């Protein structure tokens, strides 16, 4: 099984579309992916972002800043 993470860096335009292409990371092992997710979240927190609860979505974490919203999405194959 392979694990993928797509990270969008940028803003969401007035039409609700993400601008720019995502950076994609691929992992062979789940633990490797989870460590990178943890590192990404810690890095974003250090930059002033915070995580909000999203109980209706189990595989996506939303991170917020005062100016922008970002989304981490996980794809499992």
N, C-alpha and C positions, 0 to 999 in steps of 0.2 A: 504494500500500500504506500502511496506517495501522498504527501501533505503539501499544500500550497497556501501562501499568504499573499494577498494583494494589498499594497499600501498606496493610498492616493495622497499626494502632497499638493495642496492648492485649495482653491475655493470652489464652492458650488454656485453656479451662475443663477441668474434670475429665473431660469426655466427648470431649476432643480437638477441640472446635469453637472457632473463632475468635469472640471476643466483639466486637461492634461492626462497623460497615460499613467497607469499604476506601475509601481515597482513590484515585481513578482519574485517571491522567494519560494524555493522548492526544497523539501526535506524528505529524507528516506525514513526517518524515525520520528515518532510522535514526541518523544522527550526532547529531541533537538528543536522541534518546532515550538513546543511549549516554553522552552527556555528563551527562545528568541522573542516570543510574544511577551513574556515577562520583562525582558530587557527593553523592548519597544515601549511598553506601558510605563516602566520606570523612567525612561528617557523623556517621555512626554510629560509625566508628572513633574519632573525637575524643571521643565520649561513652562509650567503653570497650567497645564491641562488637567482636567478631572474626568472621572468616569461617572456616567449616570446610569441608573437602573433601567433596564429594558426587558421586563419579564415576558413580553409577548414574542421576543426573538431569542432563541436559545443559542445560536451559533455566531451572533454578531455582537461586538462590543462597540459602543459609541463613546467617543471621547470628545470633550467640549473645552473650548477656550472662550474668553470673553468676546473674541472677534470672529472666530471660525468654528465650524463643526467638522469633524473628521470621522471616518468610519474604518474599522478593521473588520474584514470579512474573511472567514475561513472556509476553504473548499477542500473536501475530503474525497479522494478517488481511490 
